[in-house]
């Protein structure tokens, strides 16, 4: 009887330890205003990337929706006028790309998240692109908030001061 109790206690301890070492995950929060993708739904594709796959073109990435390969972690339909939150488990130590397949992309259509991948990413969509000020739209949960306000203009270079000459009174 004691042996069974010891095994049960050991099993509970193991479950707690394994549960506390949960696999890393990424939460993607997407804000899609009414005019996103001309009011039509679009795909969001979340995948792992390497240095060679980061140069893939739009058509190559779009093909992964129909025929996903091992790099695809999740495919989600995004509807304009809505927000969407997706939480996915991540493989350890791999960069991730969050791609948006607009009908007619015009500018940035994917965000690359290097290792260490943040726990949370906020992405705001525009009509045919994602926001390009990634420092503000991609925020790690534990990072400090981005400074608020307009950027400071660089200071103009200062001209050297003319030499001072002392004239004697006449």
C-alpha positions in Angstrom: 0.0 0.0 0.0 2.8 2.4 0.9 4.6 1.6 -2.5 1.4 2.6 -4.4 1.2 5.9 -2.5 4.8 6.7 -3.2 4.4 6.0 -6.9 1.2 8.2 -7.0 3.0 11.0 -5.2 6.0 10.7 -7.6 3.7 10.8 -10.6 2.0 14.0 -9.3 5.4 15.6 -8.7 6.5 14.7 -12.3 3.2 16.1 -13.7 3.7 19.4 -11.9 7.3 19.7 -13.0 6.5 18.8 -16.6 3.5 21.2 -16.6 5.6 24.1 -15.3 8.1 23.6 -18.2 5.5 24.1 -20.8 6.5 24.5 -24.4 6.9 28.1 -25.5 3.9 29.7 -27.2 3.1 32.7 -29.3 0.0 34.8 -29.0 -0.8 36.8 -32.1 -3.4 39.6 -31.7 -4.6 41.0 -35.1 -6.7 44.1 -35.5 -8.3 44.2 -38.9 -10.2 47.5 -39.5 -13.2 47.6 -41.9 -11.2 48.6 -45.0 -8.7 45.7 -44.6 -8.2 43.8 -47.9 -11.0 45.8 -49.5 -13.5 44.4 -47.1 -12.7 40.8 -48.0 -11.4 38.0 -45.7 -7.7 37.1 -46.0 -5.4 34.3 -44.8 -2.8 34.7 -42.0 -0.1 32.1 -42.2 2.2 31.5 -39.2 5.3 29.5 -40.0 8.8 28.8 -38.9 11.5 30.3 -41.0 15.2 29.9 -41.6 17.7 32.2 -43.3 16.9 30.6 -46.7 13.1 30.6 -46.3 13.1 34.3 -45.3 13.7 35.2 -49.0 10.6 33.3 -50.2 8.3 35.4 -52.4 4.6 36.1 -51.9 3.5 33.4 -54.3 5.6 30.7 -52.6 4.2 31.6 -49.2 0.6 31.8 -50.5 1.0 28.2 -51.9 1.6 27.0 -48.4 -2.1 27.7 -47.6 -3.2 25.1 -50.1 -0.2 22.7 -49.6 1.3 23.3 -46.2 4.8 22.0 -45.5 6.4 21.2 -42.2 7.2 24.9 -41.5 3.5 25.9 -41.3 2.3 26.2 -37.7 -1.1 27.6 -38.3 -3.4 29.1 -41.0 -6.2 31.4 -39.9 -8.9 33.4 -41.8 -8.9 37.0 -40.8 -12.2 39.0 -41.3 -12.2 42.8 -41.7 -13.9 44.8 -38.9 -12.8 42.2 -36.4 -10.0 41.4 -34.0 -8.5 37.9 -33.8 -6.3 36.3 -31.2 -4.4 33.1 -32.0 -2.2 31.2 -29.5 0.1 28.6 -31.0 2.9 26.4 -29.5 6.3 27.1 -30.9 9.2 24.8 -31.7 12.2 25.9 -29.6 14.8 28.2 -31.0 13.2 28.9 -34.4 12.4 32.2 -36.0 8.7 32.7 -37.0 7.1 34.6 -39.9 3.5 35.9 -39.6 2.3 36.5 -43.2 -0.9 38.1 -44.4 -2.1 37.1 -47.9 -3.9 40.3 -49.2 -5.7 40.2 -52.5 -3.5 42.9 -53.8 -0.6 43.5 -51.4 0.8 47.0 -51.4 3.8 47.1 -49.1 4.7 45.0 -46.1 2.7 41.7 -45.9 4.7 39.8 -43.3 6.4 40.2 -40.0 9.6 38.3 -39.1 10.1 37.4 -35.5 13.6 36.5 -34.7 14.8 34.3 -31.8 13.9 34.7 -29.0 10.3 35.0 -30.3 8.2 37.2 -28.1 5.3 35.7 -26.1 2.8 38.2 -27.6 2.7 40.1 -30.9 0.2 42.8 -31.8 -0.3 43.4 -35.5 -2.5 46.1 -37.0 -3.6 45.6 -40.6 -4.2 48.4 -43.1 -6.0 48.2 -46.4 -3.4 46.1 -48.3 -0.5 45.9 -45.9 0.5 45.5 -42.3 1.8 48.5 -40.3 5.4 49.0 -41.1 6.4 50.6 -37.8 7.1 47.2 -36.3 8.7 48.6 -33.2 5.3 49.8 -32.1 3.1 47.1 -33.6 5.2 44.1 -32.6 5.7 44.3 -28.9 7.1 41.6 -26.6 4.9 41.1 -23.5 7.9 41.7 -21.1 9.5 44.6 -23.0 9.3 48.2 -22.0 6.6 50.3 -23.7 7.6 52.3 -26.8 8.1 56.0 -26.2 5.0 58.0 -27.0 5.0 61.3 -29.0 6.5 62.6 -32.2 10.1 61.7 -32.9 12.6 64.4 -32.0 14.2 66.3 -34.8 18.0 66.0 -35.0 19.8 69.0 -33.8 21.3 71.3 -36.4 25.1 71.4 -36.4 26.4 74.4 -34.5 28.6 76.9 -36.2 31.9 77.7 -34.4 31.8 80.9 -32.4 33.8 83.8 -33.9 36.9 84.6 -32.0 36.6 87.4 -29.4 39.0 90.3 -29.9 39.4 92.9 -27.2 39.9 96.4 -28.6 41.6 98.9 -26.4 39.7 102.2 -25.8 41.0 105.2 -27.7 
